[in-house]
Amino acid sequence: MIKLDLKKQWKHLYAPSAKAVEVVEVPEFSFVMIDGGITAGQSVADSGDFREAMQAMYGAAYTLKFMSKQRADNPIDYPVMALEGLWWVESGEFDFNKKQDWRYTLMIMQPDHISQEMFQVALQQVRKKRGDSPALARLRLARFHEGLALQTMHIGPYANEPETIARMQAFEREHGYAHRGKHHEIYMGDPRRADPEKLQTILREPVEKLAGTMG
C-alpha cells in the first residue's frame, strides 16, 4: 500500500515560521469545498450553518480517505489535511473589526487520485451512514490555484489575528506587493481541545508584485 502525506510533501506551505512573513507560490490543488456565510453580528461559533458545513466536509474527507485505503487496485493511505477557509465580504475589504456579513469557502485538500466519481460515491456513503443534510448537497470537488501569496503562522486566539495581519500588511507595503483575492486561513489546531494561547493558524494573503518595485 502506498502511503502519502501531503503536509510533509508541501511542508513549506503547511509549516511556516511564526516569526517571519514568507513569500510563497502556491500551486493548483484539488479540494473538497463548500460555500456559506455568517450573518453580521453572529459569531462563527454560534452559526449552525457553519457547524453543519464542517460536519459535511469532514464526513466526506474521512470517507474518501477510507475509500482510497480500502480499494482493491492501487490502495493509497493518507492523513486527512487541515481545514482551510477563504473569507471575504461582498461589500468591500474583509475586516475582523467590522460586523458585516462574512462569506466563506471551506476547503480540505485532496490527493490528485481522488476523482469526481469517488467523490460522488463518498457523498452517497455519508448520506447512508449519517443521513442527508442541506450541506452535503453544497459540497463540491474542485481545483483552486492561489498563486503568489504571503504567509505566516499565527499563534494564539483567533481574536488576535488582526495583529499578525497588520505585520503581514507592513511587509506587503515594504516589499512592493499589493493584496488581491480572499483572506485565507488554515486551521492547524482544534479550538475545542487546544489552549487558545497555543492555537496555530496559518494566515495567507494572495498578492501581486507591483510594477517597478524590488523584492
C-alpha positions as semicolon CSV with decimal commas, in nm:
position;residue;x (nm);y (nm);z (nm)
1;M;0,000;0,000;0,000
2;I;0,125;0,347;-0,092
3;K;0,136;0,598;0,194
4;L;0,105;0,962;0,104
5;D;0,145;1,268;0,329
6;L;0,061;1,595;0,155
7;K;0,150;1,800;0,462
8;K;0,508;1,668;0,452
9;Q;0,524;1,688;0,073
10;W;0,424;2,055;0,086
11;K;0,591;2,137;0,417
12;H;0,688;2,491;0,314
13;L;0,318;2,570;0,266
14;Y;0,185;2,398;0,580
15;A;0,459;2,458;0,839
16;P;0,562;2,824;0,802
17;S;0,754;3,030;1,055
18;A;0,565;3,228;1,318
19;K;0,848;3,483;1,331
20;A;0,874;3,581;0,966
21;V;0,641;3,663;0,679
22;E;0,724;3,445;0,381
23;V;0,660;3,482;0,008
24;V;0,532;3,157;-0,146
25;E;0,400;3,036;-0,479
26;V;0,100;2,811;-0,416
27;P;0,032;2,557;-0,695
28;E;-0,309;2,439;-0,807
29;F;-0,453;2,175;-0,575
30;S;-0,773;1,972;-0,552
31;F;-1,011;2,042;-0,262
32;V;-1,343;1,936;-0,121
33;M;-1,520;2,273;-0,088
34;I;-1,837;2,429;0,048
35;D;-1,962;2,789;0,038
36;G;-2,157;2,966;0,309
37;G;-2,195;3,279;0,515
38;I;-2,201;3,424;0,866
39;T;-2,468;3,687;0,937
40;A;-2,344;4,023;1,069
41;G;-2,333;4,019;1,447
42;Q;-2,325;3,638;1,464
43;S;-2,006;3,460;1,565
44;V;-1,868;3,160;1,380
45;A;-1,915;2,952;1,697
46;D;-2,287;3,040;1,705
47;S;-2,356;2,962;1,339
48;G;-2,548;2,639;1,287
49;D;-2,483;2,666;0,913
50;F;-2,107;2,673;0,974
51;R;-2,120;2,369;1,206
52;E;-2,324;2,176;0,950
53;A;-2,079;2,274;0,677
54;M;-1,784;2,149;0,884
55;Q;-1,958;1,820;0,962
56;A;-2,028;1,763;0,593
57;M;-1,670;1,850;0,499
58;Y;-1,509;1,614;0,749
59;G;-1,762;1,340;0,674
60;A;-1,671;1,349;0,305
61;A;-1,295;1,387;0,366
62;Y;-1,268;1,087;0,600
63;T;-1,493;0,874;0,381
64;L;-1,269;0,947;0,081
65;K;-0,961;0,856;0,287
66;F;-1,104;0,515;0,381
67;M;-1,229;0,451;0,027
68;S;-0,879;0,521;-0,105
69;K;-0,718;0,296;0,156
70;Q;-0,960;0,007;0,104
71;R;-0,986;-0,003;-0,274
72;A;-0,871;-0,326;-0,437
73;D;-0,649;-0,168;-0,702
74;N;-0,366;0,064;-0,604
75;P;-0,475;0,137;-0,245
76;I;-0,337;0,466;-0,107
77;D;-0,345;0,573;0,257
78;Y;-0,303;0,936;0,359
79;P;-0,376;1,167;0,655
80;V;-0,673;1,399;0,614
81;M;-0,546;1,753;0,562
82;A;-0,630;2,055;0,777
83;L;-0,947;2,256;0,733
84;E;-0,892;2,578;0,538
85;G;-1,111;2,882;0,492
86;L;-1,130;3,162;0,238
87;W;-1,306;3,466;0,388
88;W;-1,444;3,781;0,227
89;V;-1,729;4,032;0,228
90;E;-1,931;4,128;-0,077
91;S;-1,931;4,498;0,012
92;G;-1,556;4,556;0,027
93;E;-1,240;4,470;0,220
94;F;-1,260;4,191;0,479
95;D;-1,209;4,343;0,825
96;F;-1,211;4,150;1,155
97;N;-1,311;4,463;1,342
98;K;-1,631;4,530;1,147
99;K;-1,960;4,347;1,200
100;Q;-2,054;4,253;0,844
101;D;-2,194;3,960;0,654
102;W;-1,890;3,734;0,616
103;R;-1,877;3,490;0,326
104;Y;-1,661;3,178;0,331
105;T;-1,542;2,884;0,130
106;L;-1,425;2,597;0,349
107;M;-1,172;2,359;0,190
108;I;-0,985;2,036;0,264
109;M;-0,706;1,946;0,020
110;Q;-0,734;1,611;-0,159
111;P;-0,470;1,396;-0,331
112;D;-0,484;1,407;-0,709
113;H;-0,607;1,048;-0,737
114;I;-0,940;1,140;-0,573
115;S;-1,178;1,156;-0,869
116;Q;-1,523;1,305;-0,919
117;E;-1,661;0,950;-0,930
118;M;-1,505;0,867;-0,593
119;F;-1,638;1,193;-0,452
120;Q;-1,996;1,114;-0,556
121;V;-1,972;0,765;-0,406
122;A;-1,837;0,915;-0,084
123;L;-2,135;1,152;-0,060
124;Q;-2,369;0,856;-0,101
125;Q;-2,192;0,670;0,178
126;V;-2,206;0,972;0,412
127;R;-2,582;1,009;0,348
128;K;-2,636;0,639;0,414
129;K;-2,439;0,649;0,740
130;R;-2,536;0,988;0,883
131;G;-2,848;1,088;0,696
132;D;-2,891;1,363;0,442
133;S;-2,832;1,732;0,509
134;P;-2,851;2,052;0,302
135;A;-2,475;2,096;0,346
136;L;-2,396;1,770;0,166
137;A;-2,574;1,899;-0,144
138;R;-2,348;2,207;-0,138
139;L;-2,021;2,011;-0,130
140;R;-1,809;2,001;-0,443
141;L;-1,471;1,866;-0,553
142;A;-1,284;2,139;-0,740
143;R;-0,938;2,274;-0,810
144;F;-0,805;2,602;-0,671
145;H;-0,490;2,789;-0,774
146;E;-0,384;3,060;-0,530
147;G;-0,053;3,156;-0,686
148;L;0,173;3,422;-0,532
149;A;0,098;3,482;-0,163
150;L;0,236;3,599;0,170
151;Q;0,200;3,371;0,470
152;T;0,298;3,329;0,833
153;M;0,194;3,119;1,133
154;H;-0,034;3,296;1,381
155;I;-0,008;3,154;1,732
156;G;-0,284;3,245;1,975
157;P;-0,658;3,318;1,978
158;Y;-0,839;3,392;1,652
159;A;-0,939;3,728;1,801
160;N;-0,572;3,835;1,795
161;E;-0,526;3,769;1,424
162;P;-0,551;4,141;1,329
163;E;-0,210;4,196;1,495
164;T;-0,050;3,933;1,273
165;I;-0,235;4,059;0,966
166;A;-0,104;4,411;1,034
167;R;0,250;4,268;1,035
168;M;0,181;4,099;0,701
169;Q;0,042;4,422;0,556
170;A;0,353;4,611;0,667
171;F;0,569;4,351;0,488
172;E;0,345;4,385;0,182
173;R;0,395;4,762;0,163
174;E;0,769;4,747;0,237
175;H;0,841;4,492;-0,035
176;G;0,615;4,628;-0,308
177;Y;0,322;4,387;-0,308
178;A;-0,049;4,457;-0,344
179;H;-0,326;4,246;-0,193
180;R;-0,556;4,052;-0,424
181;G;-0,810;3,778;-0,366
182;K;-0,953;3,643;-0,042
183;H;-0,816;3,622;0,312
184;H;-0,703;3,262;0,368
185;E;-0,677;3,076;0,699
186;I;-0,552;2,721;0,758
187;Y;-0,653;2,575;1,094
188;M;-0,368;2,362;1,225
189;G;-0,516;2,337;1,576
190;D;-0,853;2,227;1,714
191;P;-1,013;2,512;1,916
192;R;-1,224;2,256;2,104
193;R;-0,911;2,094;2,254
194;A;-0,621;2,338;2,232
195;D;-0,532;2,616;2,472
196;P;-0,639;2,936;2,288
197;E;-0,295;3,085;2,353
198;K;-0,133;2,793;2,168
199;L;-0,368;2,766;1,871
200;Q;-0,181;2,757;1,539
201;T;-0,340;2,914;1,232
202;I;-0,162;2,975;0,903
203;L;-0,260;3,315;0,763
204;R;-0,216;3,351;0,388
205;E;-0,282;3,659;0,176
206;P;-0,270;3,636;-0,205
207;V;-0,068;3,922;-0,356
208;E;0,071;4,057;-0,678
209;K;0,405;4,229;-0,731
210;L;0,371;4,598;-0,811
211;A;0,543;4,710;-1,129
212;G;0,876;4,884;-1,082
213;T;0,937;4,756;-0,727
214;M;1,221;4,546;-0,593
215;G;1,154;4,231;-0,382
